[in-house]
């Protein structure tokens, strides 16, 4: 990543902030939190204070697991005390690094940090929202944390939908939804955004496609989402079942299709084909589709064993 050099007039401040970051390495985060806290307080008193150089943000080391509860509490209080986006980003990066360790996930929850971080998803700058989503993503590895984070799922979906295509903000939101959709508990909060996810699958880059497919695979495993998927229209869907497609995309697309086909076959009621349009997911994958059958036959010769296993799974259901 390119770092922007500080202006000459800000060199003294930049050096002081570098010392604060170094303090995080040397003293398990306490000194760093203190410096950020003082700087946030100072910004509240002095109008027009110079900004923190962006290069400092990237220098926060991944050793934040050694922070104690007092240092974490200072970071959480800092987020409440400042509206400076660059300081918010720094604090969120430190919390995100810390939240990669299970012991800190509980400490941050017990300190009320989840609601503070979640609150950054609404009116903050896009870069701040992205850092908040990254922190919540790490924190969501804890099941008890998910019970609190789930209240922000609708806002996360809005951020994904409104973010620029393939942006870091969009990808951060999809990563969080991947964790939050591992179980069926919160699928009902995401179900109305299935058309948005399928749009990202069609229009996004490979990186976006892989991430959104992780969400789609989780959601499609739940029979309650079946009709929402089958009624959706994705004209480009069959293009994902080609031998030339990126293996990670192809494999997840096959798992997605296999999940849907299984749910259709296991349904107790009778599926009325007339309710689905010609370009619906149902017509492409579940109705007797010659085009899909041809693609599956070709994929039986794919060199990857996992790909072939998923093809067989679809054909034998």
N, C-alpha and C positions, 0 to 999 in steps of 0.2 A: 504494500500500500504506500502511496506517495504521501509524504508529510510536508506540510506547508511550513516554511521557515518563519519564525516570528519577526516582526518588525523591530528595528533597532531600538525604538523608544519603549518597547515592551520587553526588552531582553531581561531586565531585572526581575520583572514579574514572572517571566517564563522560567528563569532559573529557580525562583522560589517554588514554583509549582513542580518542577522536576524534582526538587528536593523532597517535596511532599510525596511524590510517587515513589521515590527511593525509600522514604520512610515506611511505605507499605511492605517493602521487601524486608527491611531491617527489623521492624518491630510489629510484625503480624497485623498491620493495618491500622493500629490505633493512631499513630502519628498522622497518617494520611487522612483518616476520617476527620481528625481535629483540624487539619489545614483546610480541608474542604468546608468544614463547618464555619471556620472563621471567615473564609472567603465569601461564603453565602451570606453571612451576617453583614460583612462589609459592603456587599452589593446592595443590601437593603438600605444602608446609610448613605452611600456615595453615589449620586446620580452620574451616569456616564462613565462608570468604571470600565477599564479595558477588559476585553473578553479573554477567556482562557484559550490559548492556542490549541487548535484541533489535534495537533500532533501528540499532545499530552495524553489524550484519551486512549490512544492505541498503546500506550506504554504501561498501562496497568497490567501487572503480571498475573498469571493464572495460579498464584499461590495463596489465593484468598481463603482457602479452606482453614488456614490457621487463625483466622479472625475469631475473636471471642464474642460473646453475646453483647458486651459493651460496645465494641467496635461496630457490630452489625446494627445496633440500636442507633448509633450516631449517623450511620448512613441512611437509615429509614427516616430519622428526624430531619436529615438534610433534605431529603426529597420533599418533605412537607414545608420546609422553610424557604426554599428557593424556587423562582420561576425562570431561572436562567437555563436555557436548553443544554448548553455545553456542560454545565455542572451536573444537571440531571443525567445526562448521558454517562458521565464519569461514575456517578454514584450507582447507576443501574448496571454498568459493566462490572463494577466491583461486587455488587450483589449477585449478579448472574454467575460470575466465577465462583463465588462462595456457595451458591445454591447447587453447584454441580456435586456437592458432597452431602450425603444423606443427613448427617448430624445437623448441618446448617439449615437444611430444608425445614426441619421442625422448629429450630430456633427462630427463623424468620417468620414462620406462621404464628408462633406464640407471642412474638413482639408486634403482631398486627401488620406485618410487612406486606402481606398479600393484597390487602385492600388499598394500601398506599401505591403499590406497583400497578395494580389493576386500574387505579384512578388515572394513571398516566396515559391510558389508551383513548381517552375522549378528546381532549382539547389541546394536546401537546403537539410539538413539531413532529413530522414523520420520522426523523431519526431517533427521537426520544421514544416514540411508540414502538419502533423496531427493537430498541434495547429493552423496553419493558416486556415485549413479547418474548424475547430471548430469555429474560430472567424468569418469566412465568413458565416457559417451556421446561427449564431445568427444575423449577419448583414443582411442576406437575408430575414428576416422577414419583411423588409421594401421594398415596391414595387419599389421605386425609386432606392434603392440600387441594386435590382435585375437587373436593366437596365445596371449597370456597371459591376456587378459580372458575367453576362452572357458571357462576353468575355473570361472567364476562364473555361467555361464548358468543352471544348475539352481537356484542360490540366487536369482537374479533372478526366475526363474519363480515360485518359492515366495513371494517378496515381492509379486509382482503378484497372485497368487492370494489371499493373506491380507490384502492392503491393502484399506481401505474403497473401495467402488465410486466411481469417478470422482475419486479422491484424487490429489494431486500425486505421491505416492509411486508409485501405480499407473501414472500416465502417464509418469513418468520411467523406470520399468522397461520399458514398451512402446517408448519412444523408443530405448533401448539395444538392445533385441531387433531393432528395425527395422534398425539398422546392422549388427548381428551376423548378420542373415539375408539380407543382400544377395547373398552367395554361398551355395552349397549346403553348404559345408564343415561348418557346425555345426547344420544342420537336425535331425540325429538327436538333438540334446540338447533340442530344443523340441517334437518330434513328439508326445510323450505329453501335452502341454499344449494340444493343439488343441481339445479340448472346453472347456477354460477360456477360450481366446481366443474361441470361438464364443459362449460364455455372455456374455462382455463385449460382444460385438457386439449381442446381443439386448437386454441390460439396461442398457448404459451410455449416457451422454449423447452428444451429437453429437461432442464433442471426443474422448471415449474411442473411439467408433465409428471415427472417421477414423484414429486412431492404431493401433487393433488391426487395421483393414483393411490398413494398410501392412505389418504383419507377415504377415497372411493372404495377401496378394498375393505376397509374397516366397516364402513356404512353398509355396503352390499351384503356383508355376512349376516346382517340383521334382517329377518323376514319382514319386519314391520316397515322397512324402507322399499320393499319390492315395487309397489305400484308407482311410487314417486320416480323410481329409476326407469321403469318400463315405459312410462308415458312421455318421458323426456325425448327431445329430438336432438340428435347428434349426427348430422349428415356425414361427418368425416370419421365416424367411429371405426368402420371396417379397415381404414388405412393403418390402424395400429396393430393389425394381425398379419404382418408381412415379415418374411425372413430377414429383410434388410433393416428392420427397426432395431434400435438400441435394445439390447437384451434386458436391461432393467425395466424398460418401459413395456416391452412385449410380455415379459413374465407377469407383471402386475396387471396388465390388461387382460390376460388370460385368466388370472385368478378372479378378477372382477367379473368377467363373463361367466365363469364357472359358478361363482356364488349366486348370480342372478338366475342361472338356469336351474340350479338346485332349489332355490326358493320357489320358482314357478312350478316345478315338478312336485314339490312337497305341499303345495297349497291344498287345503281341504276343499275349498269351493271350486267352481268351474270358471276358468278364465274365458272371458268374452273377447274374442279377437277383434271384434268390430270396434271396440273402444280405443284401439290403438291405431295411430296414423301410419302411413306407409314408411315414413322416415323416422319412426320411433325406435327406441332401443329394443323394444319387444320384437318389432318386425325384422330388425337386423340380426338379432342374436337368438331369439327363441322360436319365432315362426319358421317354417321350413324355408330357410334362406339358402339358395344355391350358392350365392357369392360367399357367404360365411363358411359353408361346408367345404367349398373349394380351398379357401384359405387354411382351414384346419387340416385338410388332407396334405397340403404342402408343408405345413409346420410339423407334421409327423416325421419329416426328414431333417428337422432342425438338429444341429450338433449338440445343443444343450439338453441334458437329461431332464432338468426341472421343467423346461418349456414343453418337452414331449409328454411329461407326466400330466401337466395341466390340460394339454390337448386331449389326452385320453380321458381325463376326468370329465371334460365337457361332452365328449362323444358317447360316453357310457351312461350318462344321466338321462 
